[in-house]
Amino acid sequence: MKRIYLDHAATTPLDGRVFEKMSPYFMDVYGNANSQHSFGRDAQKAVDQARDQIARLIGAKPGEIYFTSGGTESDNWALKGVVKAHKNKGNHVIISKIEHAAMLSTARELEKDGVEVSYIDVDEQGFIDLDQLKKAIRPTTVLISCMYANNEIGTIEPIEEIVKIAKEHGILVHTDAVQAMGAIDVNVSALGVDLLSFSAHKFNGPKGIGALYIKNGIPMDRLISGGHQERTRRGGTTNVPGVVGFAEALRLTKENMQKDNEYVASLRDRFVQRVTAEIPFVKLNGARDMAKRLPSNADFSFEYIEGESILFSLDMDGIAVSSGSACSSGSLEPSHVLLAIGLSEEIAHGTIRFSFGKENTVEEVDYVVDTLKATIRRLREMSPLFNLKGEIKDV
């Protein structure tokens, strides 16, 4: 059976060149990077080189890059670390309503400890309400966090404008760039952010390795204690193969970003054009201006049917898609992102995220659309809601 992967927002395949770069650090250079002997020094040299390369690629200094287990840990650390380190200044943070579960769950935990959190609305395309953001600022606000690009609907947020607002009030800014890194030429110096989360497996790197950029001079409490790794700020044995693969994946991604983005966007645009033209009762979620959404993202709501039914039907045909964020796919609740942009629970439940990659082809796009048309028709014919409308039509 033909198998097609359209869930690159969840994870991407490891680039073979990245694996080749990593492989010696599994078997040959296996020392603990914090050991003082030659085996450890060899490992530490590789970590230092990787840190230097990552910093250079995102416009940071090497000492501002802290390796973590991935985006979730980086998000947790950014929020908890700032709040605890700045408790003498204030106990108020501001985040958007469409943040990743890693941020929203952490915010709810902090609220139990007395931290005050303001959740900012977005419009129907997923853009943060800047006026509401300005009004939410208090003398006790210590951090504003807004994701660079949304993981479900692909909308790219106006981070530079958020930074400008924050700096006028002396407030730190964090952005979750897990989805953006690899699709946008991220430069922390140009953005002006104080903290930024990113993760290697979103751009053809290994899983289980990420980083938090922390601008020099920013006070931060630890999230993980237990050792002197990462300049005493993050305990835990360094994942040397992961760090090496992280740096190589980012290098390769940056080198080919414009060409790859143009190709992926062309596939996405073909898909969007065909779906909107050939399948009725469908809504594209996210930014209407394709330049203001991730090049890989197409998030569609199909009326009168359940998204999970579409997902499993497509999976039976060898097509991998998502009914939302991979981190919340086990939940029966409708997506908080889709509710935040104004969709009803019924419509939100009928939503599928298609996310394309550079290994996909035009032929695959056309096959997926043709299969999707047949799937939607079959499911709607079985749908009581659709039959009540009396609008069964060929799709």
C-alpha positions as CSV (number, residue, x, y, z in Angstrom):
1,M,0.0,0.0,0.0
2,K,1.2,3.5,-0.8
3,R,2.2,5.4,2.4
4,I,2.2,9.2,2.5
5,Y,3.3,11.2,5.5
6,L,1.6,14.6,5.9
7,D,2.2,15.2,9.6
8,H,5.5,17.1,9.6
9,A,4.2,19.5,12.2
10,A,4.3,16.6,14.6
11,T,7.8,15.4,13.7
12,T,10.0,15.1,10.7
13,P,12.1,12.2,9.3
14,L,15.8,12.3,10.4
15,D,18.0,13.5,7.6
16,G,20.5,10.7,6.7
17,R,23.4,13.2,6.7
18,V,22.4,14.2,10.3
19,F,22.5,10.5,11.3
20,E,26.0,10.1,9.8
21,K,27.2,13.1,11.8
22,M,25.7,11.6,15.0
23,S,26.8,8.0,14.6
24,P,30.4,8.3,15.9
25,Y,29.1,9.7,19.2
26,F,27.1,6.6,20.0
27,M,29.9,4.1,19.6
28,D,33.3,5.7,19.3
29,V,33.2,9.1,21.1
30,Y,31.1,7.9,24.0
31,G,32.5,9.7,27.0
32,N,30.5,11.8,29.4
33,A,31.0,15.4,28.3
34,N,31.4,16.5,31.9
35,S,34.2,14.0,32.7
36,Q,37.7,15.4,33.1
37,H,39.6,12.7,31.2
38,S,40.3,12.6,27.5
39,F,37.1,10.6,26.6
40,G,35.1,13.3,28.3
41,R,37.1,16.1,26.7
42,D,36.5,14.7,23.2
43,A,32.8,14.6,23.8
44,Q,32.8,18.1,25.3
45,K,34.7,19.4,22.3
46,A,31.9,18.2,20.0
47,V,29.3,19.8,22.3
48,D,31.1,23.1,22.3
49,Q,31.4,23.1,18.5
50,A,27.7,22.3,18.1
51,R,26.7,25.0,20.6
52,D,28.9,27.5,18.7
53,Q,27.3,26.5,15.4
54,I,23.7,26.7,16.6
55,A,24.4,30.1,18.2
56,R,25.9,31.5,15.0
57,L,23.0,30.2,13.0
58,I,20.4,32.0,15.1
59,G,22.3,35.2,15.8
60,A,23.1,34.4,19.5
61,K,26.2,34.0,21.6
62,P,27.3,30.4,22.5
63,G,26.8,31.1,26.2
64,E,23.2,31.9,25.5
65,I,22.3,28.4,24.2
66,Y,21.2,25.9,26.8
67,F,20.4,22.3,25.7
68,T,17.2,20.7,26.9
69,S,15.2,17.5,26.1
70,G,13.0,19.4,23.7
71,G,10.4,22.1,23.2
72,T,8.2,21.1,26.1
73,E,11.1,21.4,28.6
74,S,12.3,24.6,27.1
75,D,8.8,26.2,27.4
76,N,8.4,25.0,31.0
77,W,11.8,26.3,31.9
78,A,11.2,29.7,30.3
79,L,8.0,30.3,32.2
80,K,8.9,28.8,35.6
81,G,12.4,30.0,35.5
82,V,11.5,33.7,34.9
83,V,8.6,33.7,37.4
84,K,10.7,32.3,40.2
85,A,13.7,34.4,39.5
86,H,11.7,37.7,39.3
87,K,9.3,37.1,42.2
88,N,10.6,40.3,43.9
89,K,9.5,42.4,40.9
90,G,6.1,40.8,40.3
91,N,3.9,37.7,39.8
92,H,2.1,38.4,36.6
93,V,2.7,36.9,33.2
94,I,0.8,37.3,29.9
95,I,0.4,34.5,27.3
96,S,-1.8,34.0,24.3
97,K,-4.8,31.7,24.3
98,I,-3.3,29.6,21.5
99,E,0.0,28.6,23.1
100,H,1.2,25.0,23.1
101,A,0.0,22.8,25.9
102,A,3.5,23.0,27.4
103,M,2.9,26.7,28.1
104,L,-0.8,26.5,29.0
105,S,-0.3,23.6,31.4
106,T,2.7,25.3,33.1
107,A,0.7,28.6,33.4
108,R,-2.1,26.7,35.2
109,E,0.4,25.1,37.5
110,L,1.8,28.5,38.4
111,E,-1.7,29.9,39.0
112,K,-2.1,27.3,41.8
113,D,1.0,28.9,43.4
114,G,-0.4,32.4,43.3
115,V,1.0,33.6,40.0
116,E,-1.5,35.7,38.0
117,V,-1.8,34.9,34.3
118,S,-3.6,36.9,31.6
119,Y,-4.7,35.0,28.6
120,I,-4.9,37.1,25.4
121,D,-7.4,36.6,22.7
122,V,-6.7,36.0,19.0
123,D,-8.8,37.0,16.0
124,E,-10.4,34.6,13.6
125,Q,-7.1,34.1,11.7
126,G,-5.2,33.4,14.9
127,F,-3.3,36.7,15.3
128,I,-2.9,37.9,18.8
129,D,-4.9,41.0,19.9
130,L,-2.2,43.6,20.4
131,D,-4.6,46.1,21.9
132,Q,-5.7,43.6,24.5
133,L,-2.1,42.7,25.2
134,K,-1.3,46.4,25.9
135,K,-4.2,46.7,28.3
136,A,-3.2,43.5,30.1
137,I,0.2,44.9,31.2
138,R,0.6,45.7,34.9
139,P,3.4,47.0,37.0
140,T,3.9,43.4,38.2
141,T,4.2,41.9,34.8
142,V,7.5,40.0,34.4
143,L,7.0,38.1,31.2
144,I,5.0,38.1,27.9
145,S,5.1,34.8,26.0
146,C,3.6,34.3,22.5
147,M,4.5,31.5,20.1
148,Y,6.2,32.5,16.9
149,A,4.0,30.3,14.7
150,N,1.0,28.2,15.8
151,N,1.5,24.4,15.6
152,E,-2.1,23.8,14.6
153,I,-3.2,26.5,12.2
154,G,0.2,27.8,11.1
155,T,-0.4,31.5,11.8
156,I,2.8,33.5,12.2
157,E,2.6,36.0,15.0
158,P,3.9,39.6,15.0
159,I,6.7,38.9,17.5
160,E,8.6,42.1,16.6
161,E,5.6,44.2,17.6
162,I,5.1,42.3,20.8
163,V,8.8,42.8,21.7
164,K,8.4,46.6,21.1
165,I,5.4,46.8,23.4
166,A,7.1,44.8,26.1
167,K,10.4,46.8,26.0
168,E,8.4,50.0,26.5
169,H,7.5,48.6,29.9
170,G,10.7,46.8,30.8
171,I,9.1,43.3,30.4
172,L,10.9,40.2,29.2
173,V,9.6,38.4,26.1
174,H,9.7,34.6,25.4
175,T,8.6,33.0,22.1
176,D,8.0,29.3,21.5
177,A,9.7,28.9,18.1
178,V,9.4,25.2,17.9
179,Q,7.3,25.3,14.7
180,A,9.0,28.4,13.3
181,M,12.6,27.2,13.4
182,G,13.4,25.6,10.1
183,A,10.5,27.4,8.3
184,I,11.5,31.0,9.2
185,D,15.0,32.5,9.2
186,V,15.0,33.0,13.0
187,N,17.5,35.5,14.3
188,V,17.2,36.3,18.0
189,S,19.1,39.5,17.8
190,A,16.9,40.9,15.1
191,L,13.7,39.7,16.9
192,G,14.8,41.2,20.2
193,V,13.4,38.4,22.3
194,D,14.9,37.5,25.7
195,L,14.1,33.8,25.6
196,L,13.3,31.4,22.7
197,S,12.4,27.7,22.6
198,F,13.2,25.3,19.8
199,S,13.6,21.6,19.1
200,A,15.6,19.6,16.6
201,H,13.0,17.0,15.5
202,K,10.9,19.6,13.8
203,F,13.5,20.2,11.1
204,N,14.9,16.7,10.3
205,G,17.0,16.4,13.4
206,P,16.9,13.9,16.2
207,K,14.1,13.6,18.8
208,G,14.8,14.2,22.5
209,I,17.0,17.3,22.0
210,G,16.1,21.0,22.1
211,A,17.3,24.2,23.4
212,L,16.4,27.4,25.2
213,Y,18.0,30.6,24.2
214,I,18.4,32.8,27.3
215,K,19.8,36.3,26.6
216,N,22.9,37.1,28.6
217,G,22.1,38.8,31.9
218,I,18.6,37.4,32.3
219,P,18.1,35.9,35.8
220,M,16.7,32.4,35.6
221,D,15.9,29.8,38.2
222,R,16.7,26.1,37.4
223,L,14.0,23.8,36.2
224,I,16.1,20.6,36.6
225,S,18.6,20.3,39.4
226,G,21.1,17.6,40.0
227,G,24.4,18.7,38.4
228,H,26.6,21.4,37.0
229,Q,25.8,20.8,33.3
230,E,24.9,23.7,31.1
231,R,26.9,26.1,33.1
232,T,25.1,24.9,36.3
233,R,21.7,25.9,35.0
234,R,20.3,22.6,33.8
235,G,21.3,19.3,35.4
236,G,21.5,16.0,33.5
237,T,24.1,14.1,31.4
238,T,24.6,15.9,28.1
239,N,23.0,14.1,25.1
240,V,26.1,14.3,22.9
241,P,24.8,12.5,19.8
242,G,21.6,14.6,20.0
243,V,23.5,17.9,20.4
244,V,25.7,17.1,17.4
245,G,22.7,16.1,15.3
246,F,20.8,19.2,16.4
247,A,23.6,21.5,15.1
248,E,23.9,19.6,11.8
249,A,20.2,19.5,11.1
250,L,19.9,23.3,11.7
251,R,22.9,23.9,9.5
252,L,21.4,21.9,6.6
253,T,18.0,23.5,7.1
254,K,19.4,27.0,7.0
255,E,21.4,26.3,3.9
256,N,18.4,25.1,1.9
257,M,15.6,27.0,3.6
258,Q,14.5,29.3,0.8
259,K,14.4,26.6,-1.8
260,D,12.8,24.0,0.4
261,N,10.1,26.5,1.7
262,E,9.2,27.5,-1.9
263,Y,8.8,23.9,-2.8
264,V,6.8,22.9,0.3
265,A,4.6,26.0,-0.1
266,S,3.9,25.1,-3.7
267,L,2.6,21.6,-2.6
268,R,0.5,23.2,0.2
269,D,-1.0,25.8,-2.2
270,R,-1.9,23.1,-4.7
271,F,-3.5,21.1,-2.0
272,V,-5.5,24.1,-0.6
273,Q,-6.6,25.2,-4.0
274,R,-7.9,21.7,-4.9
275,V,-9.6,21.0,-1.6
276,T,-11.4,24.4,-1.5
277,A,-12.5,24.0,-5.1
278,E,-13.5,20.4,-5.0
279,I,-14.9,19.7,-1.5
280,P,-17.9,21.6,-0.3
281,F,-18.6,22.8,3.3
282,V,-14.9,23.1,4.2
283,K,-13.1,25.9,5.9
284,L,-9.4,26.7,5.9
285,N,-8.3,27.8,9.3
286,G,-5.5,30.3,10.1
287,A,-4.0,33.2,8.2
288,R,-5.7,33.8,4.8
289,D,-2.5,35.5,3.6
290,M,-0.3,32.5,2.8
291,A,2.8,34.6,3.5
292,K,1.7,34.9,7.1
293,R,1.4,31.2,7.8
294,L,3.9,28.4,7.8
295,P,4.7,27.1,4.3
296,S,3.9,23.5,5.3
297,N,0.5,24.1,7.0
298,A,-3.0,23.5,5.7
299,D,-5.6,23.1,8.5
300,F,-9.2,22.3,7.3
301,S,-12.5,22.0,9.1
302,F,-14.9,19.6,7.3
303,E,-18.5,20.2,8.3
304,Y,-20.9,17.5,9.5
305,I,-18.3,14.8,10.2
306,E,-15.7,14.0,12.9
307,G,-12.0,14.7,12.4
308,E,-11.0,11.4,13.9
309,S,-13.2,9.5,11.4
310,I,-11.3,11.3,8.6
311,L,-8.0,10.6,10.2
312,F,-8.5,6.9,10.7
313,S,-10.0,6.5,7.2
314,L,-7.1,8.2,5.6
315,D,-4.7,6.1,7.7
316,M,-6.3,3.0,6.3
317,D,-5.4,4.3,2.9
318,G,-1.8,4.9,4.0
319,I,-2.1,8.7,4.5
320,A,-0.8,10.1,7.8
321,V,-2.4,13.4,9.0
322,S,-3.4,14.9,12.4
323,S,-6.6,15.9,14.0
324,G,-4.7,18.6,16.0
325,S,-1.5,18.9,18.0
326,A,0.4,15.6,18.5
327,C,0.9,16.6,22.1
328,S,-2.9,16.7,22.8
329,S,-4.1,14.0,20.3
330,G,-5.2,11.7,23.1
331,S,-7.7,14.3,24.3
332,L,-11.4,14.1,23.4
333,E,-11.8,17.9,24.0
334,P,-12.0,20.2,21.0
335,S,-8.8,22.0,20.2
336,H,-8.3,25.1,22.4
337,V,-6.7,26.8,19.3
338,L,-9.8,26.3,17.2
339,L,-12.2,27.5,19.9
340,A,-10.0,30.5,20.4
341,I,-10.4,31.5,16.7
342,G,-14.1,31.3,17.0
343,L,-15.0,27.9,15.7
344,S,-17.9,26.0,17.3
345,E,-17.2,22.7,19.1
346,E,-19.0,20.9,16.3
347,I,-16.8,22.4,13.6
348,A,-13.7,22.1,15.7
349,H,-14.2,18.4,16.0
350,G,-14.2,18.0,12.2
351,T,-10.8,19.5,11.7
352,I,-7.7,17.9,10.2
353,R,-4.2,19.3,10.0
354,F,-2.2,18.5,6.9
355,S,1.5,19.5,7.1
356,F,3.8,19.0,4.2
357,G,7.5,18.2,3.9
358,K,10.3,18.5,1.3
359,E,10.1,14.8,0.6
360,N,6.5,15.0,-0.5
361,T,5.6,15.2,-4.2
362,V,2.9,16.7,-6.5
363,E,1.7,13.2,-7.3
364,E,1.2,12.5,-3.6
365,V,-0.7,15.8,-3.2
366,D,-3.1,14.8,-6.0
367,Y,-3.5,11.3,-4.6
368,V,-4.3,12.6,-1.1
369,V,-6.9,15.1,-2.5
370,D,-8.6,12.4,-4.6
371,T,-8.6,10.0,-1.6
372,L,-9.9,12.8,0.7
373,K,-12.8,13.6,-1.6
374,A,-13.9,10.0,-1.6
375,T,-13.5,9.8,2.2
376,I,-15.5,12.9,2.9
377,R,-18.3,11.8,0.6
378,R,-18.5,8.4,2.3
379,L,-18.5,9.8,5.8
380,R,-21.0,12.5,5.0
381,E,-23.4,10.0,3.5
382,M,-23.3,8.2,6.9
383,S,-23.7,11.5,8.9
384,P,-27.1,12.2,10.4
385,L,-26.2,15.9,10.6
386,F,-25.4,16.0,6.9
387,N,-28.5,14.1,5.9
388,L,-30.7,16.4,7.9
389,K,-29.4,19.2,5.7
390,G,-30.6,17.4,2.6
391,E,-27.5,18.5,0.8
392,I,-25.7,15.3,-0.2
393,K,-23.7,16.2,-3.3
394,D,-20.9,14.6,-5.3
395,V,-17.6,15.7,-4.0
